Amino acid sequence: MRPILVAFAALIALPLLAQNLLIDQGRAAMNRNDADAAAALFEKAVAQNPKSAEAHYLLGTAYGSQAQKASIFSQMSLAGKTKDEFQKAVELDPAFIDARFGLVQFYAMAPGIAGGSYDKAFAQVAEIRKHDPLMAHRAAAFIYTQQKKPDEARNEYLAEVREYPKSARAHIDLGVSYIVAKNVKAAAEEFETALKVEPAYMPAYFRVGQSAVLTSSNYAHGEEALRKYLAYTPKENEPSHARAHYWLGQLFEKQGKKAEAKASFETSLKLNPSQKDVVEALKRVS
């Protein structure tokens, strides 16, 4: 009987393995900015397992990416499909923070005629706060940014750091907000603090490398940080290796090392050809 049970277990596992493969292929397509291919793969993953919150969420992100490049006539339909997939993911898993944050983004960015609503966006923030208060601050800051309320947005990031002073993610969120405000010195200080309070949080190394470019200082330190990040495999929603190679190229360019800069930019484009800023950077050093 034992061989029969093993075979039966393997048979049960096949659909899950097939779905995981589709999801991995879809993620790879998203990483190279091929939203059409990603949507097709995630649609198959949803068909394999309609009760997978992850598959529905990822399909929603692919539809959202398609909407950004679609004609005005297709955007409305794709926006609706994006929202539907995020809502389905939350219905299947109410604690799925990424899906709820996706809804925050949709409600805050979509026009009222397409279902946008700041009230609905803040309602999602309230739900996020039950599971991840730090992410709730980030979500609220996103809404305030869409409302063109920079002071309120900054207060949310400051609250993150105040409530979670030992969180690298909180310091990075505040640092990124300083970059947006063109205060690169303050951003660099937050990124260094992130590295100090949580050395194992790898995105901090990416940001330290980025800040070396933005502040035109500490090049050796920035290069070391970026190389360490490139030895790490980024998780979903973390900066890609393509972007790390871009900032490494920028570091080389600032030091007049055109050959090294060119090699880094070329590597970045191999990983993700759809980066206009990298294309322009490559032209500068070629």
C-alpha positions in Angstrom: 0.0 0.0 0.0 2.9 2.4 0.7 3.9 2.9 -3.0 0.2 3.6 -3.8 0.0 6.3 -1.0 3.3 7.9 -2.2 2.0 8.0 -5.8 -1.3 9.4 -4.6 0.4 12.2 -2.6 2.5 13.0 -5.6 -0.6 13.3 -7.8 -2.2 15.7 -5.3 0.9 17.8 -5.3 1.1 18.2 -9.1 -1.5 21.1 -9.3 0.3 23.0 -6.6 3.7 22.6 -8.3 2.2 23.7 -11.6 0.7 26.8 -10.0 4.0 27.6 -8.2 5.8 27.4 -11.6 3.3 29.7 -13.2 3.7 32.2 -10.4 7.5 32.1 -10.6 7.4 32.6 -14.3 4.9 35.4 -13.9 7.1 37.2 -11.3 10.1 36.9 -13.7 7.9 38.5 -16.5 7.0 41.3 -14.1 10.7 41.8 -13.2 11.5 42.4 -16.9 8.5 44.7 -17.2 6.5 42.3 -19.5 3.1 42.8 -17.9 1.2 41.1 -20.8 3.1 37.9 -20.4 2.8 38.1 -16.6 -1.0 38.6 -16.8 -1.3 35.5 -19.0 0.7 33.4 -16.6 -1.1 34.6 -13.5 -4.5 34.0 -15.2 -3.4 30.4 -15.6 -2.3 30.3 -12.0 -5.7 31.6 -10.8 -7.4 29.0 -13.0 -5.2 26.3 -11.4 -6.3 27.4 -7.9 -9.1 30.0 -7.7 -8.7 30.1 -3.9 -5.1 31.3 -4.0 -5.0 34.8 -2.6 -1.4 35.2 -3.8 -2.4 34.3 -7.4 -5.3 36.8 -7.4 -3.1 39.5 -5.9 -0.3 39.0 -8.5 -2.9 39.0 -11.3 -4.1 42.3 -10.0 -0.6 43.8 -10.0 -0.1 42.6 -13.6 -3.4 44.2 -14.7 -2.4 47.4 -12.9 0.9 47.5 -14.9 -1.0 46.9 -18.1 -3.3 49.8 -17.3 -0.4 52.2 -17.0 0.6 51.6 -20.6 -2.9 51.0 -22.1 -4.9 53.4 -24.2 -7.5 55.5 -22.3 -10.2 53.2 -23.7 -8.6 50.1 -22.1 -7.5 51.7 -18.8 -11.0 51.7 -17.3 -11.5 48.0 -17.9 -8.0 47.1 -16.6 -8.5 49.3 -13.6 -11.7 47.5 -12.7 -10.0 44.1 -13.1 -7.1 45.3 -10.9 -9.5 46.2 -8.1 -11.5 43.0 -8.5 -8.4 40.8 -8.1 -7.2 42.7 -5.1 -10.6 42.5 -3.5 -10.7 38.7 -4.2 -7.3 38.3 -2.6 -8.5 40.1 0.5 -11.7 38.1 0.6 -9.6 34.9 0.6 -7.1 36.2 3.1 -8.2 39.3 5.1 -4.6 39.6 6.6 -3.0 39.8 3.1 -1.3 43.2 3.6 0.1 43.6 0.1 -3.4 43.1 -1.4 -4.9 45.7 1.0 -2.1 48.1 0.1 -2.9 47.5 -3.5 -6.5 48.6 -2.8 -5.1 51.7 -1.0 -3.2 52.6 -4.1 -6.2 51.9 -6.4 -8.7 53.9 -4.3 -6.2 56.8 -3.8 -5.2 57.0 -7.5 -8.3 56.1 -9.5 -10.7 58.9 -10.4 -14.1 58.8 -8.8 -15.8 57.6 -12.0 -13.6 54.5 -11.9 -14.2 53.8 -8.3 -11.6 55.9 -6.6 -12.3 57.1 -3.1 -10.1 58.5 -0.4 -12.5 57.3 2.3 -12.3 53.8 1.0 -8.5 54.1 0.9 -8.4 55.1 4.5 -10.7 52.3 5.4 -8.1 49.9 4.1 -5.5 51.7 6.2 -7.6 50.9 9.2 -7.6 47.2 8.3 -3.9 47.2 7.6 -3.2 48.8 11.0 -4.8 45.7 12.7 -2.0 43.5 11.3 0.9 45.8 10.5 0.9 49.3 12.1 4.2 50.3 10.4 2.7 49.5 7.0 -0.4 51.4 7.9 1.7 54.6 8.3 3.2 54.0 4.9 -0.2 53.5 3.3 -1.6 56.6 4.9 1.4 58.6 3.7 0.7 57.3 0.2 -2.8 58.7 0.4 -1.7 62.0 1.7 0.9 62.2 -1.1 -1.9 61.6 -3.7 -3.9 64.4 -2.0 -0.9 66.7 -2.3 -0.5 67.0 1.5 3.3 66.6 1.9 3.3 67.7 5.6 0.8 65.0 6.6 2.7 62.4 4.6 5.9 63.3 6.3 4.3 63.1 9.7 3.3 59.5 8.9 6.9 58.6 8.1 8.1 60.5 11.2 5.6 58.5 13.3 7.0 55.3 11.9 10.5 56.1 13.2 9.2 57.4 16.5 7.1 54.3 17.1 9.7 51.8 15.7 13.1 53.4 16.2 14.8 50.0 15.7 13.1 49.2 12.4 15.3 49.6 9.3 12.2 49.7 7.2 10.9 52.7 9.1 14.1 54.7 8.6 14.3 53.8 5.0 10.7 55.0 4.4 11.6 58.3 6.0 14.8 58.5 4.0 13.0 57.9 0.7 10.6 60.7 1.6 13.6 63.0 2.1 14.9 62.1 -1.3 11.5 63.1 -2.8 11.9 66.4 -0.9 15.4 66.7 -2.3 17.0 66.6 1.1 19.6 64.0 0.2 21.8 64.7 3.3 18.9 63.8 5.6 18.1 60.8 3.5 21.7 59.5 3.7 21.6 59.8 7.5 18.4 57.8 7.7 19.8 55.1 5.5 22.9 54.8 7.6 20.8 54.6 10.7 18.8 51.8 9.1 22.0 49.9 8.5 23.1 50.5 12.1 19.9 49.4 13.8 19.2 46.3 11.6 22.4 45.2 9.7 20.6 42.1 8.4 18.0 44.1 6.5 19.6 44.0 3.0 17.6 46.8 1.3 19.5 49.2 3.6 22.7 48.4 1.7 21.0 49.3 -1.6 19.9 52.6 -0.1 23.4 53.4 1.3 24.8 52.9 -2.2 22.1 55.1 -3.7 22.8 57.9 -1.2 26.5 57.8 -2.0 25.5 58.8 -5.6 23.0 61.4 -4.5 25.4 63.1 -2.1 28.4 62.6 -4.3 30.4 61.3 -1.3 31.6 58.1 0.4 32.0 56.3 -2.9 34.0 53.4 -1.5 31.4 52.8 1.2 28.6 53.0 -1.4 30.3 50.6 -3.7 30.9 48.1 -0.9 27.2 48.3 0.1 25.9 47.8 -3.4 28.2 44.8 -4.0 26.9 43.3 -0.8 23.4 43.8 -2.0 24.2 42.2 -5.3 25.4 39.1 -3.5 21.9 38.8 -2.0 18.7 37.6 -3.7 16.0 40.3 -3.3 12.6 39.4 -2.1 9.4 40.6 -3.7 9.0 44.4 -3.4 12.7 44.9 -2.6 15.0 46.8 -5.1 16.0 44.6 -8.0 19.6 43.7 -9.0 18.9 45.7 -12.2 18.6 48.9 -10.1 21.6 48.0 -8.0 23.7 47.7 -11.1 22.4 51.1 -12.2 23.4 52.9 -9.0 26.8 51.1 -9.1 27.3 52.4 -12.6 26.4 55.9 -11.4 29.1 55.6 -8.7 31.7 54.6 -11.3 30.5 57.4 -13.6 30.9 60.0 -10.9 34.5 58.8 -10.3 35.3 59.0 -14.0 35.5 55.2 -14.4 33.6 55.1 -17.7 34.5 51.5 -18.6 33.2 50.2 -15.3 30.2 52.4 -15.5 29.4 51.2 -19.0 29.7 47.5 -17.9 27.3 48.1 -14.9 24.7 49.9 -17.1 24.9 47.1 -19.7 24.3 44.5 -17.0 21.4 46.5 -15.6 19.8 46.6 -19.1 20.3 42.9 -19.6 18.3 42.2 -16.4 15.6 44.7 -17.4 15.7 46.3 -20.8 12.8 48.7 -20.0 14.8 51.3 -18.0 14.9 54.6 -19.8 17.2 56.2 -17.2 19.7 53.4 -17.7 19.6 53.7 -21.5 20.4 57.4 -21.1 23.2 56.7 -18.6 24.7 54.2 -21.0 24.7 56.8 -23.8 26.6 59.2 -21.6 29.5 56.8 -21.0 29.6 55.1 -24.4 
